[in-house]
Amino acid sequence: MKCIFIILDGLGDRPIKELGNLTPLEAANTPNMDFLAQQGDCGMLLPVGLGIAPESGPAHFEIFGYSPFSDFYPGRGPLEALGTGFDLKENDLAFRVNFATLENNKIIDRRAGRIKDVSIFEKDLSFELNGVQFIFKAGTEHRGALILRGENLSKELTDSDPRQENLPPLEIKPLSPTADFTAMILNEYLRKTNEILSEHSVNKKREKDGLLAANYLLLRGAGFFKEIEPFNEKYNLKSCCIAGAGLYKGIAKFLKMDLITTQEATGAKDTNIKNKISKAKEMIDDYDFIWVHIKAVDLFGHDGDFVGKTEILEKIDKNLEIIKNTDCLKIITGDHSTPCEIKDHSSDPVSLLISGHGIQKETMEKFGEKNCENGKLGTMIGKDLMPKIKDLMAEH
Protein backbone atom coordinates (compact mmCIF):
# COMPACT_ATOMS: atom_id res chain seq x y z
CA MET A 1 0.00 0.00 0.00
CA LYS A 2 1.16 3.54 -0.80
CA CYS A 3 1.27 6.29 1.84
CA ILE A 4 0.52 10.03 1.89
CA PHE A 5 2.05 11.47 5.05
CA ILE A 6 0.89 15.00 5.90
CA ILE A 7 2.70 17.02 8.56
CA LEU A 8 0.81 20.10 9.69
CA ASP A 9 3.60 22.13 11.26
CA GLY A 10 2.76 23.35 14.77
CA LEU A 11 -0.57 21.47 14.76
CA GLY A 12 -0.94 21.09 18.52
CA ASP A 13 -2.40 23.73 20.81
CA ARG A 14 -4.06 24.29 24.19
CA PRO A 15 -7.67 25.13 25.11
CA ILE A 16 -8.49 28.76 24.33
CA LYS A 17 -11.16 30.64 26.28
CA GLU A 18 -12.38 32.56 23.24
CA LEU A 19 -12.94 29.24 21.42
CA GLY A 20 -15.07 27.84 24.22
CA ASN A 21 -12.05 26.22 25.88
CA LEU A 22 -11.34 24.23 22.72
CA THR A 23 -8.10 24.10 20.77
CA PRO A 24 -8.08 25.48 17.20
CA LEU A 25 -8.18 21.90 15.86
CA GLU A 26 -11.14 21.04 18.08
CA ALA A 27 -12.95 24.28 17.22
CA ALA A 28 -12.37 23.99 13.46
CA ASN A 29 -15.00 22.54 11.15
CA THR A 30 -13.05 19.54 9.81
CA PRO A 31 -15.44 16.97 8.29
CA ASN A 32 -12.74 15.35 6.15
CA MET A 33 -10.27 14.89 9.01
CA ASP A 34 -13.14 13.58 11.11
CA PHE A 35 -14.02 11.10 8.35
CA LEU A 36 -10.41 9.92 8.11
CA ALA A 37 -10.23 9.58 11.89
CA GLN A 38 -13.36 7.44 11.82
CA GLN A 39 -11.83 5.25 9.08
CA GLY A 40 -8.65 4.59 11.01
CA ASP A 41 -6.80 4.76 14.30
CA CYS A 42 -5.96 7.87 16.30
CA GLY A 43 -3.69 8.80 19.16
CA MET A 44 -1.19 11.38 20.27
CA LEU A 45 2.42 11.84 19.16
CA LEU A 46 5.37 13.06 21.20
CA PRO A 47 7.76 13.86 18.33
CA VAL A 48 11.01 13.68 20.33
CA GLY A 49 9.84 12.38 23.68
CA LEU A 50 8.24 13.51 26.92
CA GLY A 51 8.97 17.01 28.20
CA ILE A 52 10.83 18.26 25.12
CA ALA A 53 9.72 21.28 23.10
CA PRO A 54 11.36 20.40 19.78
CA GLU A 55 12.60 22.53 16.95
CA SER A 56 11.16 21.50 13.59
CA GLY A 57 14.40 20.03 12.25
CA PRO A 58 15.07 17.57 15.10
CA ALA A 59 11.35 16.69 15.27
CA HIS A 60 11.25 15.66 11.60
CA PHE A 61 14.46 13.66 11.93
CA GLU A 62 13.05 11.76 14.90
CA ILE A 63 9.76 11.11 13.10
CA PHE A 64 11.63 9.80 10.06
CA GLY A 65 13.75 7.52 12.25
CA TYR A 66 17.04 9.45 12.32
CA SER A 67 17.84 10.43 15.89
CA PRO A 68 18.58 14.17 16.18
CA PHE A 69 20.64 13.35 19.26
CA SER A 70 23.17 11.34 17.24
CA ASP A 71 25.59 12.01 14.39
CA PHE A 72 22.64 11.74 11.98
CA TYR A 73 21.63 15.34 12.61
CA PRO A 74 23.74 17.95 10.78
CA GLY A 75 22.26 21.02 12.49
CA ARG A 76 19.70 23.52 11.25
CA GLY A 77 22.17 25.46 9.12
CA PRO A 78 23.02 22.81 6.51
CA LEU A 79 19.33 21.88 6.15
CA GLU A 80 18.36 25.51 5.51
CA ALA A 81 21.21 25.87 3.01
CA LEU A 82 20.14 22.76 1.10
CA GLY A 83 16.58 24.05 1.11
CA THR A 84 17.62 27.21 -0.73
CA GLY A 85 18.92 25.04 -3.57
CA PHE A 86 22.56 25.64 -2.70
CA ASP A 87 24.90 22.70 -3.33
CA LEU A 88 26.91 22.25 -0.17
CA LYS A 89 30.42 20.84 -0.30
CA GLU A 90 32.15 18.76 2.33
CA ASN A 91 33.37 20.95 5.22
CA ASP A 92 31.05 23.84 4.33
CA LEU A 93 29.88 25.44 7.58
CA ALA A 94 26.26 26.63 7.41
CA PHE A 95 23.87 28.61 9.62
CA ARG A 96 20.15 29.30 9.70
CA VAL A 97 19.56 33.07 9.28
CA ASN A 98 16.70 35.26 10.43
CA PHE A 99 16.52 38.84 9.24
CA ALA A 100 15.68 41.02 12.23
CA THR A 101 15.18 44.68 13.10
CA LEU A 102 17.86 46.25 15.32
CA GLU A 103 17.19 49.60 17.03
CA ASN A 104 19.35 51.14 19.77
CA ASN A 105 21.24 47.86 20.02
CA LYS A 106 18.07 45.88 20.73
CA ILE A 107 16.26 43.39 18.52
CA ILE A 108 12.75 44.82 18.33
CA ASP A 109 11.48 42.25 15.81
CA ARG A 110 13.12 38.87 15.16
CA ARG A 111 11.50 38.55 11.73
CA ALA A 112 11.84 42.13 10.43
CA GLY A 113 8.08 42.50 10.10
CA ARG A 114 7.99 39.14 8.27
CA ILE A 115 9.65 40.69 5.23
CA LYS A 116 8.44 38.74 2.19
CA ASP A 117 11.63 38.44 0.14
CA VAL A 118 15.29 38.84 1.10
CA SER A 119 16.82 37.66 -2.19
CA ILE A 120 17.65 41.28 -3.05
CA PHE A 121 20.33 41.14 -0.34
CA GLU A 122 22.15 38.02 -1.56
CA LYS A 123 24.88 39.77 -3.53
CA ASP A 124 25.55 42.47 -0.93
CA LEU A 125 25.90 39.96 1.91
CA SER A 126 28.21 37.58 0.05
CA PHE A 127 31.91 38.47 0.24
CA GLU A 128 35.30 37.29 1.50
CA LEU A 129 36.58 38.10 4.98
CA ASN A 130 39.90 36.97 6.48
CA GLY A 131 40.35 34.38 3.74
CA VAL A 132 36.90 32.85 4.30
CA GLN A 133 34.16 33.05 1.68
CA PHE A 134 30.78 34.10 3.09
CA ILE A 135 27.81 33.11 0.92
CA PHE A 136 24.30 34.27 1.78
CA LYS A 137 21.31 32.51 0.20
CA ALA A 138 17.72 33.67 0.62
CA GLY A 139 15.06 31.32 1.97
CA THR A 140 11.34 31.80 2.59
CA GLU A 141 10.24 35.28 3.73
CA HIS A 142 12.64 36.51 6.48
CA ARG A 143 14.71 33.32 6.47
CA GLY A 144 17.94 32.42 4.77
CA ALA A 145 21.18 30.50 5.07
CA LEU A 146 24.77 31.61 5.55
CA ILE A 147 27.55 29.36 4.27
CA LEU A 148 31.22 29.74 5.24
CA ARG A 149 33.76 28.12 2.96
CA GLY A 150 37.39 28.13 4.04
CA GLU A 151 40.03 26.63 6.33
CA ASN A 152 40.13 26.16 10.12
CA LEU A 153 36.38 26.57 10.63
CA SER A 154 34.49 25.17 13.63
CA LYS A 155 30.83 24.66 14.51
CA GLU A 156 31.54 24.83 18.27
CA LEU A 157 29.84 28.21 18.64
CA THR A 158 27.02 29.92 20.46
CA ASP A 159 24.16 31.51 18.48
CA SER A 160 23.65 35.24 17.98
CA ASP A 161 19.86 34.96 18.33
CA PRO A 162 18.62 36.00 21.80
CA ARG A 163 15.32 34.17 21.01
CA GLN A 164 13.41 37.08 22.56
CA GLU A 165 12.71 40.61 21.45
CA ASN A 166 13.83 43.81 23.20
CA LEU A 167 17.18 42.23 24.00
CA PRO A 168 20.57 42.93 22.39
CA PRO A 169 21.82 40.43 19.81
CA LEU A 170 24.22 37.95 21.35
CA GLU A 171 27.90 37.95 20.58
CA ILE A 172 28.95 34.66 19.04
CA LYS A 173 31.34 32.92 21.40
CA PRO A 174 33.60 29.91 20.89
CA LEU A 175 32.77 26.75 22.82
CA SER A 176 36.28 25.43 22.35
CA PRO A 177 39.68 27.01 21.60
CA THR A 178 39.55 25.66 18.03
CA ALA A 179 36.52 27.90 17.38
CA ASP A 180 38.20 31.21 18.32
CA PHE A 181 38.90 32.16 14.70
CA THR A 182 35.41 31.26 13.46
CA ALA A 183 33.74 33.25 16.26
CA MET A 184 35.94 36.25 15.54
CA ILE A 185 35.20 36.42 11.83
CA LEU A 186 31.49 35.81 12.33
CA ASN A 187 31.17 38.71 14.77
CA GLU A 188 33.05 40.90 12.31
CA TYR A 189 30.74 39.73 9.51
CA LEU A 190 27.67 40.62 11.57
CA ARG A 191 29.02 44.11 12.24
CA LYS A 192 29.76 44.68 8.57
CA THR A 193 26.44 43.34 7.34
CA ASN A 194 24.54 45.47 9.87
CA GLU A 195 26.26 48.53 8.35
CA ILE A 196 25.46 47.35 4.81
CA LEU A 197 21.82 46.60 5.57
CA SER A 198 21.25 49.81 7.51
CA GLU A 199 22.27 51.87 4.48
CA HIS A 200 20.65 49.62 1.89
CA SER A 201 18.14 51.29 -0.43
CA VAL A 202 15.54 48.57 0.26
CA ASN A 203 15.62 49.31 3.98
CA LYS A 204 15.60 53.06 3.44
CA LYS A 205 12.42 52.61 1.44
CA ARG A 206 10.91 50.28 4.04
CA GLU A 207 11.49 52.85 6.76
CA LYS A 208 10.01 55.61 4.59
CA ASP A 209 6.93 53.42 4.07
CA GLY A 210 6.57 52.83 7.81
CA LEU A 211 7.89 49.25 7.66
CA LEU A 212 10.54 47.68 9.84
CA ALA A 213 14.05 47.61 8.42
CA ALA A 214 15.63 44.19 7.82
CA ASN A 215 18.97 45.37 9.14
CA TYR A 216 20.42 42.56 11.26
CA LEU A 217 21.18 38.85 10.83
CA LEU A 218 20.46 36.40 13.62
CA LEU A 219 22.49 33.20 13.25
CA ARG A 220 21.86 29.79 14.78
CA GLY A 221 22.16 26.08 14.08
CA ALA A 222 25.81 25.88 13.01
CA GLY A 223 26.68 22.63 11.31
CA PHE A 224 28.80 20.91 8.68
CA PHE A 225 27.35 19.08 5.70
CA LYS A 226 27.63 15.26 5.81
CA GLU A 227 26.24 12.21 4.04
CA ILE A 228 23.94 9.68 5.79
CA GLU A 229 21.85 6.65 4.80
CA PRO A 230 19.13 7.82 2.39
CA PHE A 231 15.48 7.41 3.39
CA ASN A 232 14.77 5.20 0.36
CA GLU A 233 17.49 2.73 1.35
CA LYS A 234 16.62 2.78 5.06
CA TYR A 235 12.98 1.83 4.43
CA ASN A 236 13.09 0.37 0.91
CA LEU A 237 10.53 2.96 -0.19
CA LYS A 238 10.59 5.32 -3.14
CA SER A 239 9.88 8.67 -1.51
CA CYS A 240 9.22 12.29 -2.39
CA CYS A 241 8.50 15.56 -0.63
CA ILE A 242 6.06 18.37 -1.44
CA ALA A 243 6.93 21.46 0.61
CA GLY A 244 7.29 25.20 0.30
CA ALA A 245 9.58 26.30 3.14
CA GLY A 246 13.34 25.90 2.82
CA LEU A 247 14.01 23.83 5.94
CA TYR A 248 11.72 21.02 4.82
CA LYS A 249 13.08 21.01 1.28
CA GLY A 250 16.50 20.81 2.90
CA ILE A 251 15.50 17.85 5.04
CA ALA A 252 14.18 16.09 1.93
CA LYS A 253 17.41 16.75 0.02
CA PHE A 254 19.52 15.61 2.96
CA LEU A 255 17.55 12.35 3.17
CA LYS A 256 17.71 11.99 -0.63
CA MET A 257 13.94 12.22 -1.13
CA ASP A 258 12.84 13.57 -4.50
CA LEU A 259 11.61 17.15 -4.33
CA ILE A 260 8.34 17.66 -6.19
CA THR A 261 7.58 21.25 -7.16
CA THR A 262 4.10 22.66 -7.32
CA GLN A 263 2.91 26.16 -8.14
CA GLU A 264 2.35 28.64 -5.32
CA ALA A 265 3.85 26.40 -2.61
CA THR A 266 5.26 29.36 -0.70
CA GLY A 267 5.88 27.94 2.77
CA ALA A 268 3.92 30.93 4.07
CA LYS A 269 0.34 31.63 5.12
CA ASP A 270 -0.69 32.09 1.49
CA THR A 271 0.61 28.70 0.34
CA ASN A 272 -1.62 26.92 -2.18
CA ILE A 273 -2.90 23.95 -0.21
CA LYS A 274 -5.05 22.65 -3.03
CA ASN A 275 -2.04 22.38 -5.32
CA LYS A 276 -0.05 20.49 -2.68
CA ILE A 277 -2.77 17.94 -1.99
CA SER A 278 -3.57 17.54 -5.68
CA LYS A 279 0.10 16.97 -6.46
CA ALA A 280 0.30 14.33 -3.72
CA LYS A 281 -2.58 12.43 -5.30
CA GLU A 282 -0.94 12.76 -8.72
CA MET A 283 2.33 11.27 -7.39
CA ILE A 284 0.70 8.18 -5.88
CA ASP A 285 1.41 6.08 -8.99
CA ASP A 286 5.12 6.98 -9.02
CA TYR A 287 6.06 6.94 -5.33
CA ASP A 288 5.52 4.69 -2.31
CA PHE A 289 5.82 7.40 0.33
CA ILE A 290 4.71 11.00 -0.28
CA TRP A 291 5.52 13.52 2.44
CA VAL A 292 3.45 16.72 2.31
CA HIS A 293 4.50 19.56 4.60
CA ILE A 294 2.25 22.54 5.39
CA LYS A 295 3.91 25.34 7.37
CA ALA A 296 1.08 27.86 7.69
CA VAL A 297 -0.49 26.32 10.81
CA ASP A 298 2.70 26.98 12.78
CA LEU A 299 2.91 30.60 11.62
CA PHE A 300 -0.51 31.43 13.06
CA GLY A 301 0.52 29.77 16.32
CA HIS A 302 3.66 31.90 16.54
CA ASP A 303 1.53 34.99 15.95
CA GLY A 304 -0.91 34.00 18.69
CA ASP A 305 -3.69 34.16 16.09
CA PHE A 306 -6.08 31.41 17.16
CA VAL A 307 -8.74 32.57 14.71
CA GLY A 308 -6.28 32.35 11.83
CA LYS A 309 -5.05 28.95 13.02
CA THR A 310 -8.61 27.65 13.16
CA GLU A 311 -9.38 29.00 9.69
CA ILE A 312 -6.24 27.55 8.08
CA LEU A 313 -7.09 24.14 9.53
CA GLU A 314 -10.55 24.43 7.97
CA LYS A 315 -8.95 25.38 4.65
CA ILE A 316 -6.63 22.38 4.82
CA ASP A 317 -9.55 20.12 5.68
CA LYS A 318 -11.59 21.34 2.73
CA ASN A 319 -8.80 20.31 0.38
CA LEU A 320 -8.44 16.88 1.97
CA GLU A 321 -11.58 16.01 0.01
CA ILE A 322 -9.15 15.47 -2.90
CA ILE A 323 -7.54 12.40 -1.27
CA LYS A 324 -10.24 11.36 1.21
CA ASN A 325 -11.18 8.26 -0.77
CA THR A 326 -7.81 7.58 -2.39
CA ASP A 327 -6.74 3.97 -1.88
CA CYS A 328 -3.65 4.53 0.22
CA LEU A 329 -2.54 4.94 3.79
CA LYS A 330 -3.26 8.52 4.92
CA ILE A 331 -1.49 9.96 7.95
CA ILE A 332 -1.98 13.39 9.49
CA THR A 333 -0.02 14.73 12.45
CA GLY A 334 2.28 17.58 13.48
CA ASP A 335 5.98 17.96 14.20
CA HIS A 336 5.29 19.85 17.44
CA SER A 337 2.72 22.00 19.20
CA THR A 338 2.74 25.78 18.82
CA PRO A 339 0.16 27.00 21.36
CA CYS A 340 -1.26 30.42 20.57
CA GLU A 341 -1.05 31.43 24.22
CA ILE A 342 2.76 31.17 24.30
CA LYS A 343 3.49 31.88 20.61
CA ASP A 344 6.26 29.28 20.62
CA HIS A 345 6.90 25.56 20.47
CA SER A 346 5.87 23.51 23.50
CA SER A 347 6.31 19.96 24.74
CA ASP A 348 2.58 19.20 24.36
CA PRO A 349 1.83 16.11 22.24
CA VAL A 350 0.13 16.46 18.86
CA SER A 351 -2.89 14.68 17.42
CA LEU A 352 -2.23 11.72 15.12
CA LEU A 353 -4.45 9.83 12.71
CA ILE A 354 -3.60 6.83 10.55
CA SER A 355 -6.34 6.07 8.06
CA GLY A 356 -6.66 3.60 5.20
CA HIS A 357 -7.81 0.22 3.96
CA GLY A 358 -7.75 -2.43 6.67
CA ILE A 359 -7.19 -0.04 9.58
CA GLN A 360 -9.50 -0.61 12.53
CA LYS A 361 -12.16 2.10 12.73
CA GLU A 362 -12.29 4.57 15.62
CA THR A 363 -15.55 5.53 17.32
CA MET A 364 -14.65 9.20 17.75
CA GLU A 365 -16.77 11.90 16.15
CA LYS A 366 -14.14 14.68 15.96
CA PHE A 367 -10.41 14.72 15.23
CA GLY A 368 -8.81 16.77 18.00
CA GLU A 369 -6.61 16.65 21.04
CA LYS A 370 -9.12 15.51 23.66
CA ASN A 371 -10.50 12.69 21.52
CA CYS A 372 -7.09 11.57 20.29
CA GLU A 373 -5.88 11.28 23.89
CA ASN A 374 -8.27 8.33 24.16
CA GLY A 375 -7.54 6.89 20.70
CA LYS A 376 -6.51 3.30 20.03
CA LEU A 377 -2.92 4.27 19.16
CA GLY A 378 -2.31 5.71 22.62
CA THR A 379 0.64 8.06 22.90
CA MET A 380 3.46 7.27 20.46
CA ILE A 381 7.04 8.52 20.41
CA GLY A 382 8.23 9.98 17.11
CA LYS A 383 10.86 7.30 16.46
CA ASP A 384 8.20 4.58 16.63
CA LEU A 385 5.99 6.08 13.92
CA MET A 386 7.91 5.03 10.79
CA PRO A 387 8.16 1.36 11.86
CA LYS A 388 4.39 1.42 12.45
CA ILE A 389 3.80 2.97 9.03
CA LYS A 390 6.14 0.51 7.32
CA ASP A 391 4.36 -2.44 8.92
CA LEU A 392 0.95 -1.16 7.84
CA MET A 393 2.15 -0.53 4.29
CA ALA A 394 3.49 -4.08 4.11
CA GLU A 395 0.29 -5.62 5.46
CA HIS A 396 -2.09 -4.07 2.95
Buried (B, 14 or more C-beta within 10 A) or exposed (E): BBBBBBBBBBBBBBBBEEBEEBBBBBBBEBBBBBBBBBBBBBBBBBBBEEEBBBBBBBBBBBBBBBBBEEEBBBBBBBBBBBBBBBEBEEEBBBBBBBBBBBEEEEBBBBBBBBBEEBEEBBEBBBBEBEEBEBBBBBBBBBBBBBBBBBEEBBBBBBBBBBEEEEBEBBEBBBEEEEBBBBBEBBBEBBEBBBEBBBEBEBBEEBBEEEBBBBBBBBBBBBBBBBEBEEBBEBBEBBBBBBBBBBBBBBBBBBBBBBBBEBEEBBBBBEBBBBBBBBBBBBBBEEBBBBBBBBBBBBBBBBBBBBBBBBBBBBBBBBBBEBBBEBEBBBBBBBBBBBBBBBEBBBBBBBBBBBBBEEBEEBEBEBBBBBBBBEBBBEBBBBBBBBEBBBEBBEEB
